[in-house]
Amino acid sequence: RARHFRRCRSTVLMNNLILPRIVTFSLLVVLSALVGSASDSPNILFIAIDDLRPGLGSYGSEIAVTPHMDALADDGLLFDRAYCQQAICSPSRASLMTGARPDTIGVVENYTYFRDANPDIITLPQHLWANGYATVRTGKIYHNAAFADEELSWSRSPTGVKTRAKWADPVRFALPENGGIHEAKIRELGADAHSALLKGPAYESADVPDQTYEDGYNTDLAIETLHDLVKNEQQPFFLGLGLKKPHLDFIAPKRYWDLYDRDSIPIAEQVDAPQDGAAMGLHASFELRTRHAIPKYGDIEPGLARTLRHGYLACASFVDAQIGRMVAALEDAGVRDNTIIIVWGDHGWHLGEMGIWGKATNYEIGTRVPLMIWTPDMPAGSRGCTTDALVELVDMYPTLCDLVGVSLPEHLEGHSFGPLLGDPDRTWKTAAFSQYPNPALREWAANPLTDDMRELFFGPLIRDVEADIIRQQGDNWDRDLFENDLMGYTMRTDRYRLIAWKDVKAPEAEPIFIELYDHENDPTETTNVAKRNPRIVSRLLTQLDAGWQGSLPAE
């Protein structure tokens, strides 16, 4: 990461000295679009990665083997402080694809389909389709197949004749013993049993081709579709490739596990919850604990923790290889030099940090995401740079429209980061915003706890969490409020993270609890210092209440 910062600042300084009249990249693109046709516009390769935190070589990891994403960052722009709008799949993806924030679209858990709640909202691919693009996806772009918005977002289906002829349908588990565990549970309990009772193992290492699993198979579909687009479409394309790993289960072909020396993989050192932090701020690792052979109560012991981290790294390398194949396919098709490539993760993930496993928190490790972009006409001084600018996933919609010269729909709640491509060190947003409803008393899909959850093996965990919350909150405790209406709104500024826990039914009321973390002195958020800094809290609450519009950069 240090190499990125040095290259960026020294080269941009040189450009400022010898090229003072450079117009920002986004403006150049807009101007060129005014005199060109849609067919002259660049293509877009839009790569989504599920549950990937910024633990890549390009982000400073000393152990991650991610050469293809690192190479893209070395020739593009890397965002060091990019944040999702909610640290769980459906709200995060619905937000960035519609360009509106979770509260606005009413999607704060995994079961609300954004299109049911917002029938007329215009999504990013829908807007590009209306402006002359062919739009198509393979894999996970929206949360699931039922929420894929097939009729309105996508102008066509992927091509798959060759892929389907060559490969069998992808499987969840390649090893018979692992698939057998899942199938035996279904036979015993029935397919309608609570999903927590039906999960198989948390990880798998099988000596199989990449295409055995969804991500390898869907990359083949995307490559075949790419060649069909280039050959048969007379318009630019927006091609979405959604990669599901490293989402649980941590399943990847054995060769990616073999990239790592298991005994050299570090485990989390910060295993305690933040001192004086919100008792409702962390969950009990529900999602992981549903997996076969994972303890249903108590700590994850170090040996298992190391295996799980090994599996997560293997999955990161697995998806990195698919990205490498996809970028190589652009070269083979002759369109690499006219294609914008953007790679993003939908939220972060705790790998034992703060004592938990999973996404679904309002902390830095849950909300910070990897984000990188490569464009054909990016100024040379910006290539290989890392920017410190605060950006949000909701900014991607206006950014991509900006870069291809398409006007912006009025409903957007993000801000184009196109100008950062021309000057990565320019003054930018003063804050990024995320939210999450009470993680401690929500299921892993962010929906309120069900009676089934309480009656399963989660009962003791839930009772422990409730006791902690009641002990901390005292007279503030109200079961209905804490289970159904408590939202954590978090704001990340240059120095601080503020989390205000509010009753969504009384948004103007004072927060029920406040957390403040000083990243200058405590970058891993170990201690809540809100009570020690009332003036800072007051100032930041005012900024939080002003919303995202109040933190935009000056024009």
C-alpha positions in Angstrom: 0.0 0.0 0.0 2.9 2.4 0.7 4.0 2.0 -2.9 0.6 3.1 -4.1 0.7 6.3 -1.9 4.3 7.2 -3.0 3.5 6.7 -6.7 0.3 8.7 -6.5 1.6 11.7 -4.7 4.9 12.1 -6.5 3.3 11.6 -9.9 0.3 13.8 -9.3 2.6 16.5 -8.0 4.6 16.3 -11.2 1.5 16.5 -13.2 0.3 19.6 -11.3 3.7 21.2 -12.2 3.9 20.4 -15.8 0.2 20.0 -16.8 -1.7 22.7 -15.0 -4.4 22.9 -17.6 -5.6 19.2 -17.3 -9.3 19.0 -17.2 -10.7 16.4 -14.8 -11.3 13.0 -16.4 -15.0 13.0 -15.7 -15.5 16.3 -17.5 -13.5 15.1 -20.5 -15.7 12.0 -20.8 -18.9 14.0 -20.5 -17.7 16.4 -23.2 -16.6 13.6 -25.5 -20.0 11.9 -25.0 -21.8 15.0 -26.3 -20.2 14.7 -29.7 -20.1 10.9 -29.9 -22.8 8.2 -30.2 -23.7 5.5 -27.7 -21.6 3.0 -29.7 -18.5 5.2 -29.0 -19.0 4.9 -25.2 -16.8 2.6 -23.2 -18.0 -0.8 -22.0 -18.3 -1.5 -18.3 -17.2 -4.7 -16.6 -18.9 -4.6 -13.2 -17.4 -7.2 -10.7 -19.2 -7.8 -7.4 -17.6 -9.9 -4.7 -19.6 -11.2 -1.8 -18.3 -10.8 1.8 -14.8 -9.7 0.7 -13.1 -7.4 3.2 -10.1 -5.3 2.1 -7.6 -8.0 3.0 -5.8 -8.0 -0.3 -2.2 -7.6 -1.3 -3.0 -4.2 -2.7 -4.5 -3.1 0.7 -1.3 -4.1 2.5 -2.0 -7.7 3.4 1.3 -9.6 3.8 -0.3 -13.0 3.3 -3.2 -12.7 0.8 -2.4 -14.1 -2.7 -4.5 -11.9 -4.9 -2.2 -11.0 -7.9 -5.0 -10.2 -10.4 -6.7 -7.6 -8.2 -3.3 -6.3 -7.1 -2.4 -5.8 -10.8 -5.6 -4.0 -11.5 -4.9 -1.7 -8.5 -1.4 -1.1 -9.8 -2.8 0.2 -13.1 -6.0 1.8 -11.7 -7.2 3.7 -8.7 -7.6 2.0 -5.3 -10.0 3.4 -2.7 -8.6 2.9 0.8 -11.7 4.3 2.6 -14.7 3.0 0.8 -17.8 2.1 2.8 -21.1 0.1 2.2 -24.4 1.6 3.3 -25.3 -1.5 5.3 -23.1 -4.5 6.2 -25.3 -7.2 4.8 -26.0 -8.5 1.3 -29.4 -7.4 0.1 -29.6 -3.9 1.6 -26.0 -3.1 0.4 -26.6 -4.3 -3.1 -30.1 -2.8 -3.4 -28.7 0.5 -2.3 -25.8 0.7 -4.7 -27.8 -0.7 -7.6 -30.7 1.8 -7.1 -28.4 4.6 -6.0 -30.5 5.3 -2.9 -29.8 4.6 0.7 -31.4 1.7 2.8 -33.9 3.8 4.7 -35.0 5.6 1.5 -35.8 2.3 -0.3 -37.0 0.5 2.8 -34.6 -2.4 2.5 -32.8 -3.0 5.8 -32.9 -6.8 5.9 -32.5 -9.6 3.3 -36.2 -10.4 2.8 -37.6 -7.2 1.3 -37.3 -7.1 -2.5 -36.4 -3.5 -3.5 -38.7 -3.7 -6.5 -41.7 -4.6 -4.4 -41.0 -1.6 -2.1 -40.0 0.8 -5.0 -41.8 -0.4 -8.2 -40.7 2.6 -10.3 -37.2 3.2 -9.1 -34.6 3.1 -11.9 -31.6 0.8 -11.3 -28.1 1.4 -12.7 -28.3 -1.3 -15.5 -31.9 -0.2 -16.3 -30.7 3.4 -16.8 -27.8 2.3 -18.9 -30.1 0.1 -21.0 -32.3 3.0 -21.6 -29.3 5.0 -22.8 -28.0 2.5 -25.4 -26.2 -0.2 -23.4 -26.7 -3.9 -23.6 -27.0 -5.0 -20.0 -26.4 -8.6 -18.8 -25.1 -10.4 -15.7 -23.9 -13.8 -14.5 -23.8 -14.7 -10.8 -24.8 -12.6 -7.8 -25.3 -8.9 -8.6 -28.5 -8.4 -6.6 -29.0 -10.5 -3.5 -30.5 -13.6 -5.1 -32.3 -14.9 -8.2 -35.7 -13.9 -6.9 -34.5 -10.3 -6.4 -32.5 -10.2 -9.7 -34.9 -7.7 -11.4 -34.6 -9.7 -14.6 -37.2 -7.9 -16.7 -36.2 -4.3 -15.9 -32.5 -4.3 -15.3 -31.2 -6.7 -18.0 -31.6 -6.3 -21.7 -30.7 -9.9 -22.4 -29.7 -13.2 -20.9 -26.1 -14.6 -20.7 -24.8 -16.9 -23.4 -24.0 -20.4 -22.2 -24.2 -23.0 -24.9 -20.5 -23.8 -24.8 -20.2 -23.6 -21.0 -23.2 -25.9 -20.4 -21.9 -28.4 -23.0 -18.5 -28.5 -21.3 -19.4 -28.5 -17.6 -22.0 -30.0 -15.4 -24.1 -27.7 -13.3 -22.0 -26.3 -10.4 -22.4 -28.0 -7.0 -22.4 -26.6 -3.4 -20.1 -29.3 -2.1 -17.8 -31.4 -4.3 -16.8 -34.0 -1.6 -19.6 -36.6 -1.2 -19.2 -36.7 2.5 -19.9 -33.0 2.8 -22.9 -33.0 0.4 -24.1 -36.1 2.3 -24.3 -34.2 5.6 -26.5 -31.5 4.1 -28.7 -34.1 2.3 -29.1 -36.2 5.4 -30.3 -33.2 7.4 -32.9 -32.5 4.8 -34.1 -36.1 4.8 -34.3 -36.2 8.6 -35.8 -32.8 9.2 -37.5 -31.9 5.9 -36.7 -29.2 3.5 -39.1 -26.8 5.3 -37.1 -26.9 8.6 -35.4 -23.8 9.8 -32.4 -23.1 7.6 -30.1 -23.1 10.6 -30.7 -26.8 11.0 -29.9 -27.8 7.5 -26.4 -26.4 6.9 -23.5 -28.5 5.8 -19.8 -27.9 6.7 -18.3 -24.4 6.9 -15.5 -25.2 4.5 -14.3 -27.5 1.9 -11.0 -28.2 0.0 -11.5 -30.5 -3.0 -9.2 -31.2 -5.9 -11.6 -30.1 -8.6 -11.6 -27.6 -11.5 -12.8 -24.1 -10.8 -16.0 -24.7 -12.8 -17.1 -27.3 -10.3 -18.3 -24.4 -8.1 -20.5 -21.5 -9.0 -17.9 -18.8 -9.3 -15.8 -20.7 -11.8 -18.8 -21.7 -13.8 -20.3 -18.2 -13.8 -17.0 -16.8 -15.0 -17.1 -19.1 -17.9 -20.6 -18.0 -18.7 -19.5 -14.3 -18.4 -16.5 -15.0 -20.8 -18.8 -16.7 -23.3 -21.3 -13.9 -23.0 -18.5 -11.3 -23.5 -17.5 -12.8 -26.8 -21.1 -12.9 -27.9 -21.6 -9.3 -27.0 -18.5 -8.2 -29.0 -19.5 -10.3 -32.0 -23.2 -9.7 -32.2 -24.1 -6.5 -30.4 -23.7 -3.1 -32.0 -23.8 -1.2 -28.7 -21.6 -0.9 -25.7 -22.2 -3.4 -22.9 -22.6 -3.4 -19.1 -21.5 -6.9 -18.0 -22.0 -7.8 -14.4 -20.0 -10.7 -12.9 -21.1 -11.6 -9.4 -18.7 -13.8 -7.4 -20.2 -15.5 -4.3 -17.0 -16.3 -2.4 -15.7 -15.7 0.2 -19.2 -15.8 1.5 -19.8 -18.8 3.8 -19.3 -21.6 3.2 -15.5 -21.2 2.7 -15.3 -23.6 -0.3 -12.6 -23.4 -3.0 -10.6 -25.8 -5.1 -7.7 -27.3 -3.2 -5.0 -25.5 -5.2 -6.1 -22.2 -3.7 -5.9 -23.7 -0.2 -2.4 -24.9 -1.2 -1.3 -21.3 -1.8 -1.0 -20.8 2.0 1.0 -22.3 4.8 -1.8 -23.0 7.4 0.6 -22.6 10.3 1.7 -19.2 9.2 -1.8 -17.8 9.0 -2.4 -15.4 11.9 -5.6 -15.4 13.9 -7.3 -12.3 15.4 -5.5 -10.6 18.2 -8.3 -8.1 19.1 -10.9 -10.7 20.3 -12.7 -8.5 22.9 -15.7 -6.3 22.2 -14.9 -2.5 22.3 -14.5 -1.3 25.9 -17.7 0.6 26.9 -19.2 -0.2 23.4 -22.8 -0.8 22.8 -23.9 -4.2 24.1 -26.2 -4.5 21.1 -23.4 -3.6 18.7 -22.1 -7.2 18.1 -23.9 -10.4 17.3 -23.1 -13.9 18.5 -21.8 -15.2 15.2 -25.2 -16.7 14.3 -24.4 -17.2 10.6 -21.2 -19.2 11.2 -22.7 -21.3 14.1 -25.4 -22.7 11.8 -22.7 -24.7 10.1 -22.1 -28.3 10.8 -19.4 -29.0 13.5 -19.1 -25.3 14.5 -19.7 -24.8 18.2 -23.2 -23.6 19.0 -22.0 -21.8 22.1 -18.7 -20.4 23.4 -15.5 -19.4 21.7 -14.1 -20.6 18.4 -10.9 -22.3 19.5 -7.6 -21.2 17.8 -7.2 -24.3 15.6 -10.6 -23.9 14.1 -10.2 -20.2 13.8 -7.0 -20.7 11.8 -8.8 -23.2 9.5 -11.6 -20.8 8.9 -9.2 -18.0 8.1 -7.4 -20.4 5.8 -10.6 -21.1 4.0 -11.5 -17.4 3.7 -8.1 -16.7 2.2 -8.4 -19.6 -0.2 -11.8 -18.2 -1.4 -10.3 -14.8 -1.9 -7.6 -16.3 -4.1 -10.2 -18.3 -5.9 -12.3 -15.3 -6.9 -9.1 -13.4 -7.7 -8.3 -16.0 -10.3 -11.7 -15.6 -11.8 -11.1 -11.9 -12.1 -7.8 -12.6 -13.8 -9.6 -14.9 -16.3 -12.2 -12.2 -16.9 -9.7 -9.4 -17.6 -7.7 -11.7 -19.9 -10.9 -12.4 -21.8 -11.3 -8.7 -22.4 -7.9 -8.8 -24.0 -8.7 -11.8 -26.1 -11.9 -10.1 -27.3 -10.0 -7.0 -28.2 -12.0 -4.7 -26.0 -9.7 -4.3 -22.9 -8.7 -0.8 -23.9 -12.3 0.4 -24.2 -13.8 -1.1 -21.0 -14.1 0.4 -17.6 -13.4 -2.2 -14.9 -14.8 -1.7 -11.5 -14.3 -4.3 -8.7 -16.1 -4.0 -5.3 -17.1 -5.9 -2.2 -20.6 -5.5 -0.7 -19.4 -5.3 2.9 -16.7 -6.3 5.3 -16.4 -9.3 7.5 -15.2 -10.1 11.1 -12.8 -13.1 11.1 -12.7 -13.3 14.9 -12.0 -9.6 15.5 -14.0 -8.2 18.4 -14.8 -11.8 19.3 -17.2 -12.5 16.4 -17.4 -14.1 13.0 -19.5 -12.6 10.2 -20.6 -9.3 8.7 -23.5 -7.4 10.2 -22.0 -4.7 12.4 -21.6 -0.9 12.2 -17.9 -1.0 12.9 -15.0 -0.3 10.6 -14.3 -3.9 9.9 -18.0 -4.6 9.0 -18.6 -1.5 6.8 -15.2 -0.9 5.0 -15.0 -2.5 1.6 -12.5 -3.1 -1.2 -13.1 -0.9 -4.2 -10.9 -0.3 -7.3 -11.5 1.1 -10.8 -9.6 1.1 -14.1 -10.6 3.3 -17.0 -9.2 3.6 -20.5 -8.5 7.3 -20.3 -7.4 7.6 -16.6 -4.6 10.2 -16.4 -1.2 8.5 -16.1 -0.6 10.4 -12.9 -3.5 8.6 -11.2 -2.6 5.0 -12.3 -1.4 2.9 -9.4 -2.6 5.5 -6.9 -4.4 4.9 -3.6 -6.8 7.6 -2.6 -7.7 8.4 1.1 -11.0 10.0 0.0 -14.1 8.9 1.8 -16.4 7.2 -0.8 -19.5 5.0 -0.6 -20.9 2.2 -2.6 -23.9 4.3 -3.4 -21.5 6.6 -5.3 -20.9 4.0 -8.0 -24.1 4.6 -9.8 -23.5 8.3 -10.5 -19.8 7.7 -11.1 -20.4 5.2 -13.9 -23.0 7.4 -15.5 -20.6 10.3 -15.3 -17.8 8.3 -16.8 -19.8 7.2 -19.8 -21.6 10.5 -20.4 -25.1 9.5 -19.2 -27.3 11.9 -17.4 -28.2 11.2 -13.8 -31.7 10.2 -12.5 -33.1 12.7 -10.0 -33.5 10.1 -7.2 -29.8 9.4 -6.7 -28.3 9.8 -3.2 -24.7 9.3 -4.0 -22.0 11.5 -5.5 -19.8 10.8 -8.5 -16.2 10.1 -7.5 -15.2 10.7 -11.2 -13.1 13.8 -10.3 -10.9 11.6 -8.0 -9.6 9.8 -11.1 -8.1 13.1 -12.2 -6.9 14.1 -8.8 -6.9 11.4 -6.1 -5.7 13.7 -3.4 -8.3 16.4 -3.8 -10.5 17.5 -1.0 -13.6 15.2 -0.9 -16.5 14.2 1.3 -16.3 14.9 5.0 -18.2 11.7 5.9 -19.5 8.3 4.8 -22.7 6.8 6.2 -23.9 3.3 7.1 -26.5 1.7 9.2 -27.5 -1.6 10.8 -30.4 -2.6 13.0 -29.5 -4.1 16.4 -27.1 -6.9 15.4 -27.3 -8.6 18.8 -31.1 -9.3 18.5 -31.5 -9.9 14.8 -31.1 -13.1 12.8 -28.2 -13.3 10.4 -30.4 -11.9 7.6 -31.0 -8.8 9.7 -34.6 -9.7 10.2 -36.1 -9.6 13.8 -35.6 -12.8 15.9 -38.2 -15.4 15.3 -39.6 -17.8 17.9 -37.8 -20.6 16.0 -34.5 -19.0 16.6 -35.2 -18.8 20.4 -36.2 -22.4 20.5 -33.1 -23.7 18.5 -29.6 -24.0 19.9 -29.4 -20.2 19.7 -31.5 -19.8 22.8 -28.6 -19.6 25.3 -26.7 -17.2 23.1 -29.7 -14.9 22.8 -30.4 -15.0 26.6 -26.7 -14.0 27.3 -26.9 -11.1 24.8 -30.2 -9.9 26.2 -28.8 -9.9 29.8 -25.8 -7.8 28.6 -28.1 -5.3 27.0 -30.4 -5.0 30.0 -27.4 -4.6 32.3 -26.0 -1.8 30.2 -29.2 0.0 29.2 -31.2 -0.3 32.4 -34.4 1.8 32.2 -33.9 2.1 28.4 -34.6 -1.6 27.9 -37.8 -2.3 26.0 -38.0 -5.6 24.2 -40.1 -4.5 21.3 -37.9 -1.4 20.7 -34.6 -3.3 20.9 -35.8 -6.2 18.8 -37.7 -4.4 16.1 -37.1 -0.6 16.0 -33.5 0.1 17.1 -31.2 1.2 14.3 -27.5 2.0 14.6 -26.6 4.9 12.3 -22.9 5.2 11.8 -20.8 8.0 10.3 -17.1 7.7 9.4 -15.3 11.0 9.2 -11.6 11.5 8.5 -10.8 10.9 12.2 -13.8 9.5 13.9 -16.5 6.9 13.7 -19.7 7.9 15.4 -22.5 5.4 16.0 -25.9 6.7 17.2 -28.4 4.1 18.3 -31.9 5.4 17.6 -35.5 4.4 17.8 -36.7 4.6 14.2 -40.2 5.4 15.3 -38.8 8.6 17.0 -36.0 9.8 14.8 -35.9 13.3 16.3 -35.4 12.0 19.8 -32.0 11.8 21.5 -30.1 8.6 20.7 -30.5 5.8 23.1 -26.8 5.1 23.1 -23.7 6.7 21.4 -20.4 5.3 20.4 -17.3 7.3 19.4 -14.0 5.8 18.1 -10.9 7.9 17.5 -9.1 6.5 14.5 -6.1 8.7 15.0 -5.4 7.0 18.3 -7.5 3.8 18.1 -7.7 2.6 14.4 -9.1 -0.8 15.4 -11.9 0.7 17.5 -11.1 -0.9 20.8 -12.5 1.8 23.1 -15.7 3.9 23.0 -14.6 7.4 24.0 -18.0 9.1 23.6 -18.4 10.0 27.3 -15.0 11.6 27.4 -15.6 13.8 24.4 -19.1 15.4 24.7 -18.3 18.4 22.5 -17.0 16.2 19.7 -20.1 14.0 20.0 -22.4 17.0 19.8 -20.6 18.3 16.7 -20.7 14.9 15.0 -24.4 14.3 15.9 -25.2 17.6 14.2 -23.3 16.4 11.1 -25.0 13.0 11.2 -28.4 14.7 11.4 -27.5 16.8 8.4 -27.3 13.6 6.4 -25.2 12.7 3.4 -26.1 16.0 1.6 -24.3 17.9 4.4 -21.0 16.1 3.8 -20.6 16.5 0.1 -17.5 18.1 -1.3 -17.6 21.7 -2.5 -18.1 22.0 -6.2 
